[in-house]
Structures are given as structure tokens and as C-alpha cells.
């Protein structure tokens, strides 16, 4: 504090000397009348005062820290007899990062990035929301969201001249927080003599049943694609009859995620998963 006062005193001393020199120069200037001299005195006074009023040095540099963000793949898993889409790889996605300063009222913050892609932030506490997209610019479609995490906490503390690593695990757009449409592809196989095939899709949250029943039954295999399905959890149900009036059926839980495709293959790789390959022995 004493050093700062000394610096201010020295600054104003030099300003006073400079002001006196300007005045002497103007008085001795040949060919200038009294009125112009007076005007120049006023100009010199303003310039000197402006220089003396300037702060001593610039404002202190803000304390900065570095944040490395690591985004991992989607959490897509669940019980057997459940169909999930195959999510895109993180390397094929583009991301948006939303930083919020949370000291006091939450405030959005624009973070700069260094040559390595790390974020540079002022010392403080933040949260980070990440959104992942497939495609670019106008064709980008939201496929996942995530929240920054440090040792189990969503509060990210940045300190001066240090680097903190933040992990983000992406979650698909499943209709709970974000919503979008997804696609279902399916294949149903059955033996000759099948006369009736009913295929429906019902959202567990309610709403109208989606009818996938074909107008005419193909000879042995039904394949189809249903687009525009709201993200969510569904029950896919197949019911068949044959010429001997025998019946067979199968159902499976299907997850539809925004801007992803869920495929129900003829035979799932999981031994206990639902199989939509019917044989003559399945009809009773």
C-alpha cells in the first residue's frame, strides 16, 4: 500500500513539472498574442490534468485457470430382451459447451480456448452443459447431452495457474429431458402357411398405438422402417396365426433415441433376448 502511495506521489510530481514546462514554453512562444497564449495555457492544463488523472498502471490481470474437457461415449445399456440403438462414436460428433458461473446468480460465461482446445476461465466456480450433434451447421441434429463432472461433483472449481480435468458422459436424447424423433428398423421371419401377422408398437408413456401391420403378408420375411417416432421406451409386439389356426407371438422392449436408429434383427446376439424368427414349432 505504501509503495502504491509513493508511486502516485511521484506520478503527480512529474505531472506538476510537466505542467510548469508547458506553461513556460507557451509564454516564450514568439508571435502569439495574449489570447491565444491563454487558450494554449488552457489546452496544456487539460492535457496535463488528463495525464495525471490516468490510473497508475493498468488493472491487475485476472487470475486464470485451464480446464480440459474429456467427452466419453454414450451410456446405452440395460436389461436383456431390450433393443437399443447403436450410438455414433464421439469422434464423429460436434459439440456445444455452455459454461455457467455459479458464484451468486448463475451467469453464462464465454470461455476462450487455447491451441490445445482447452478452456481458459477466470478463477471461480462453474457448471458445464454439453450437447452433441451429428452433422454440421444447419444439418446438425441433437443426439446427446452431458454434464461436466469432477470427482463426482458437477461444480467445477477453477484456480489460478492450474489445470482441472472435467469428464462428460453423454446420454442419448431419450425423451425425458430433451426430446426428438428417432427411427425403428425391424425384421420378422416366419414359416410358410402364416396367414395373419400383426405388428404393433406402443409407447409406455401412453398415446396411440403405432400400427406396423402390413397390408399384405410377404412370403417369409417382413422388413420395415418407421421414422418420426418420438424418443422414448416402447413395446414391440408381433402376433401370428397359421392356416391350422395356431398362434405365436413375441414382444420386446425397444428404446427409441433422438436422431438414432434402433434395429430389431431376426435374432439378437443376447441368448435370452427376444427373437423375431418364428418356426412351425412356435405355433400352438
C-alpha positions as CSV (number, residue, x, y, z in Angstrom):
1,X,0.0,0.0,0.0
2,X,2.9,2.4,0.9
3,X,4.5,1.6,-2.4
4,X,1.4,2.5,-4.3
5,X,1.1,5.8,-2.5
6,X,4.8,6.6,-3.3
7,X,4.1,5.8,-7.0
8,X,1.1,8.1,-7.0
9,X,3.1,10.9,-5.4
10,X,5.9,10.5,-7.9
11,X,3.4,10.5,-10.8
12,X,1.8,13.7,-9.7
13,X,5.2,15.3,-9.1
14,X,6.2,14.7,-12.7
15,X,2.8,15.9,-13.8
16,X,3.4,19.2,-12.0
17,X,6.8,19.6,-13.5
18,X,5.4,18.9,-17.0
19,X,2.6,21.4,-16.5
20,X,5.1,24.1,-15.5
21,X,7.3,23.4,-18.5
22,X,4.3,23.6,-20.8
23,X,3.4,27.0,-19.4
24,X,6.9,28.4,-19.8
25,X,7.1,27.2,-23.3
26,X,3.8,28.9,-24.2
27,X,4.8,32.2,-22.5
28,X,8.0,32.3,-24.5
29,X,6.4,31.4,-27.8
30,X,7.1,34.3,-30.3
31,X,4.3,35.7,-32.4
32,X,1.5,34.5,-30.3
33,X,-0.9,37.1,-28.8
34,X,-2.1,37.1,-25.2
35,X,-5.5,35.5,-26.0
36,X,-4.1,32.6,-28.0
37,X,-1.5,32.1,-25.3
38,X,-4.3,31.9,-22.7
39,X,-6.1,29.4,-24.9
40,X,-2.9,27.3,-25.2
41,X,-2.5,27.5,-21.4
42,X,-5.9,26.0,-21.0
43,X,-5.1,23.3,-23.5
44,X,-1.9,22.5,-21.7
45,X,-3.7,22.4,-18.4
46,X,-6.3,19.9,-19.8
47,X,-3.7,17.7,-21.3
48,X,-1.6,17.7,-18.2
49,X,-4.6,17.0,-16.0
50,X,-5.7,14.2,-18.2
51,X,-2.3,12.6,-18.0
52,X,-2.1,13.0,-14.2
53,X,-5.6,11.6,-13.7
54,X,-4.8,8.3,-15.5
55,X,-4.6,5.3,-13.2
56,X,-1.2,4.1,-12.1
57,X,-0.6,1.1,-14.3
58,X,-3.4,-1.0,-15.8
59,X,-5.9,-3.0,-13.7
60,X,-4.5,-6.1,-12.2
61,X,-4.6,-9.1,-14.5
62,X,-7.4,-11.5,-13.7
63,X,-6.5,-14.9,-12.3
64,X,-6.9,-17.6,-14.9
65,X,-7.0,-21.4,-14.9
66,X,-7.2,-24.1,-17.6
67,X,-10.0,-26.7,-18.0
68,X,-9.5,-29.9,-20.0
69,X,-12.8,-31.4,-21.1
70,X,-13.0,-35.2,-21.9
71,X,-16.2,-36.4,-23.5
72,X,-16.8,-40.2,-23.4
73,X,-19.2,-42.3,-25.3
74,X,-22.9,-42.8,-24.7
75,X,-24.3,-44.7,-21.7
76,X,-26.5,-47.2,-23.6
77,X,-27.2,-50.3,-21.7
78,X,-30.0,-52.1,-19.9
79,X,-31.6,-55.5,-19.2
80,X,-31.7,-58.2,-21.8
81,X,-34.8,-58.5,-24.1
82,X,-34.3,-54.8,-24.7
83,X,-33.4,-53.3,-28.1
84,X,-31.2,-50.2,-28.1
85,X,-29.8,-48.1,-31.0
86,X,-26.1,-48.2,-31.8
87,X,-24.9,-44.7,-30.9
88,X,-22.5,-42.7,-33.0
89,X,-18.9,-42.6,-32.0
90,X,-17.8,-39.4,-30.1
91,X,-15.2,-38.7,-32.7
92,X,-17.9,-38.2,-35.3
93,X,-19.9,-35.7,-33.3
94,X,-19.7,-31.9,-32.9
95,X,-20.3,-30.3,-29.6
96,X,-21.5,-27.1,-27.9
97,X,-20.3,-26.1,-24.4
98,X,-22.3,-23.9,-22.1
99,X,-20.4,-22.6,-19.1
100,X,-22.3,-21.0,-16.2
101,X,-20.6,-19.0,-13.4
102,X,-22.4,-20.1,-10.2
103,X,-21.0,-17.7,-7.6
104,X,-24.0,-15.5,-6.9
105,X,-26.7,-15.6,-9.6
106,X,-25.9,-18.1,-12.3
107,X,-24.4,-16.2,-15.3
108,X,-23.5,-17.6,-18.7
109,X,-19.7,-17.2,-19.4
110,X,-17.9,-17.2,-22.8
111,X,-14.7,-19.2,-22.3
112,X,-11.7,-18.8,-24.6
113,X,-9.7,-21.8,-25.8
114,X,-6.0,-22.4,-26.2
115,X,-4.2,-24.0,-29.0
116,X,-4.9,-27.5,-27.5
117,X,-8.6,-26.9,-27.3
118,X,-8.6,-26.5,-23.5
119,X,-10.8,-23.8,-22.0
120,X,-9.4,-20.7,-20.2
121,X,-11.6,-19.4,-17.4
122,X,-11.2,-16.9,-14.6
123,X,-10.8,-18.3,-11.2
124,X,-14.2,-19.3,-9.8
125,X,-16.9,-21.9,-9.7
126,X,-18.7,-23.1,-12.8
127,X,-21.0,-25.7,-14.3
128,X,-20.8,-27.1,-17.8
129,X,-23.5,-28.4,-20.1
130,X,-22.5,-30.2,-23.3
131,X,-24.7,-31.1,-26.3
132,X,-23.6,-33.5,-29.0
133,X,-24.8,-33.3,-32.6
134,X,-24.4,-35.4,-35.8
135,X,-24.0,-33.4,-38.9
136,X,-22.7,-29.8,-39.3
137,X,-24.2,-26.4,-39.1
138,X,-27.8,-26.3,-40.5
139,X,-27.9,-30.1,-40.8
140,X,-26.8,-30.8,-37.2
141,X,-29.1,-33.0,-35.2
142,X,-29.0,-33.3,-31.4
143,X,-28.1,-36.9,-30.3
144,X,-26.9,-36.5,-26.7
145,X,-26.4,-34.3,-23.7
146,X,-24.0,-34.4,-20.8
147,X,-22.9,-32.5,-17.7
148,X,-19.4,-31.7,-16.6
149,X,-18.1,-33.7,-13.6
150,X,-15.1,-33.5,-11.3
151,X,-14.7,-36.3,-8.8
152,X,-18.5,-36.9,-8.6
153,X,-19.4,-33.2,-8.4
154,X,-21.0,-31.0,-11.1
155,X,-19.3,-27.9,-9.6
156,X,-16.1,-27.1,-11.4
157,X,-13.6,-25.1,-9.4
158,X,-11.0,-23.2,-11.4
159,X,-8.0,-21.8,-9.6
160,X,-5.1,-19.6,-10.7
161,X,-2.5,-21.2,-13.0
162,X,-3.8,-24.7,-12.6
163,X,-5.4,-27.3,-14.9
164,X,-8.5,-29.2,-14.0
165,X,-9.8,-32.2,-15.9
166,X,-13.6,-32.4,-16.4
167,X,-15.3,-35.6,-17.6
168,X,-18.6,-35.7,-19.5
169,X,-20.5,-38.9,-20.2
170,X,-23.0,-38.4,-23.0
171,X,-26.6,-39.6,-22.6
172,X,-28.9,-40.1,-25.6
173,X,-32.0,-38.0,-26.2
174,X,-34.5,-40.4,-24.6
175,X,-37.5,-38.0,-24.3
176,X,-37.0,-37.3,-20.6
177,X,-35.1,-34.0,-20.6
178,X,-34.6,-33.4,-24.3
179,X,-36.9,-34.8,-27.0
180,X,-36.5,-35.6,-30.7
181,X,-37.6,-38.2,-33.2
182,X,-35.8,-41.5,-33.9
183,X,-36.2,-44.5,-36.2
184,X,-37.0,-48.2,-35.8
185,X,-35.9,-50.8,-38.3
186,X,-37.3,-54.3,-37.9
187,X,-37.2,-57.8,-39.5
188,X,-39.7,-60.5,-38.7
189,X,-39.3,-64.1,-40.1
190,X,-41.9,-66.8,-40.1
191,X,-42.7,-70.1,-41.8
192,X,-44.8,-70.8,-44.8
193,X,-48.5,-71.1,-44.0
194,X,-48.6,-68.0,-41.9
195,X,-51.9,-66.3,-42.6
196,X,-52.1,-63.4,-40.1
197,X,-49.3,-61.1,-39.0
198,X,-50.0,-58.3,-36.5
199,X,-47.1,-56.0,-35.6
200,X,-47.6,-53.0,-33.2
201,X,-45.5,-50.5,-31.3
202,X,-46.8,-49.0,-28.0
203,X,-45.2,-46.2,-26.1
204,X,-45.0,-47.0,-22.3
205,X,-45.9,-43.4,-21.6
206,X,-49.3,-43.9,-23.4
207,X,-50.6,-42.4,-26.5
208,X,-51.9,-44.1,-29.7
209,X,-50.6,-47.4,-30.7
210,X,-48.4,-47.4,-33.8
211,X,-49.6,-50.0,-36.3
212,X,-46.9,-51.6,-38.3
213,X,-49.0,-54.5,-39.7
214,X,-48.5,-54.9,-43.4
215,X,-51.5,-54.7,-45.8
216,X,-50.3,-57.9,-47.4
217,X,-48.1,-60.6,-45.7
218,X,-44.8,-61.3,-47.5
219,X,-44.0,-65.0,-48.1
220,X,-41.5,-65.5,-45.3
221,X,-39.9,-62.2,-44.1
222,X,-41.3,-58.8,-43.2
223,X,-38.9,-55.9,-43.1
224,X,-39.7,-52.3,-42.5
225,X,-38.6,-48.9,-41.2
226,X,-40.7,-46.5,-39.1
227,X,-39.4,-42.9,-38.9
228,X,-40.7,-40.0,-36.8
229,X,-41.0,-41.9,-33.6
230,X,-40.8,-39.7,-30.5
231,X,-37.9,-40.6,-28.3
232,X,-39.0,-42.9,-25.5
233,X,-39.5,-46.5,-24.5
234,X,-41.8,-48.8,-26.5
235,X,-43.2,-52.3,-26.5
236,X,-42.9,-54.0,-29.9
237,X,-45.4,-56.9,-30.2
238,X,-45.8,-59.5,-33.0
239,X,-48.7,-61.8,-33.2
240,X,-49.1,-64.5,-35.9
241,X,-51.6,-67.2,-37.0
242,X,-51.2,-70.0,-39.4
243,X,-53.5,-72.0,-41.7
244,X,-54.1,-74.6,-38.9
245,X,-55.3,-71.7,-36.6
246,X,-52.2,-72.0,-34.5
247,X,-50.9,-68.8,-32.8
248,X,-47.5,-67.5,-32.0
249,X,-46.2,-64.3,-30.6
250,X,-43.2,-62.3,-29.2
251,X,-42.7,-58.9,-27.6
252,X,-39.6,-56.8,-26.8
253,X,-38.9,-53.5,-25.2
254,X,-37.5,-51.0,-27.7
255,X,-35.7,-47.8,-26.9
256,X,-36.0,-45.0,-29.4
257,X,-33.5,-42.2,-29.1
258,X,-33.5,-38.9,-30.9
259,X,-31.8,-38.9,-34.3
260,X,-30.6,-42.6,-33.9
261,X,-31.8,-45.8,-35.4
262,X,-32.9,-48.8,-33.3
263,X,-32.7,-52.1,-35.2
264,X,-34.6,-55.2,-34.2
265,X,-32.7,-58.0,-36.0
266,X,-34.1,-61.5,-36.7
267,X,-32.0,-62.9,-33.9
268,X,-30.5,-60.9,-31.1
269,X,-26.9,-61.8,-30.0
270,X,-28.1,-62.0,-26.4
271,X,-29.2,-65.6,-25.7
272,X,-32.3,-64.6,-23.7
273,X,-33.3,-61.6,-25.9
274,X,-36.5,-61.7,-27.8
275,X,-36.3,-63.5,-31.2
276,X,-38.5,-62.5,-34.0
277,X,-37.6,-65.6,-36.0
278,X,-40.6,-67.9,-35.8
279,X,-40.7,-71.6,-36.8
280,X,-43.6,-74.0,-37.2
281,X,-42.9,-75.4,-33.7
282,X,-43.7,-71.9,-32.2
283,X,-47.4,-72.1,-33.2
284,X,-49.7,-73.7,-30.7
